[in-house]
Amino acid sequence: MYAPELEAERLQYVVEALGIIHSIHLAAEAGELSDAANQANKPKRR
């Protein structure tokens, strides 16, 4: 079923979903980076 009048709305949903996915990826990357930084900055135990 193709409904041209729904195209703009559908596109908006796709763009929103991609934005959400993108921010999840960024958050995950930032989390990994901060984990790595925390590991590197931890004082070494003897």
Beta strands, then each sheet from edge to edge (+ up, - down):
end
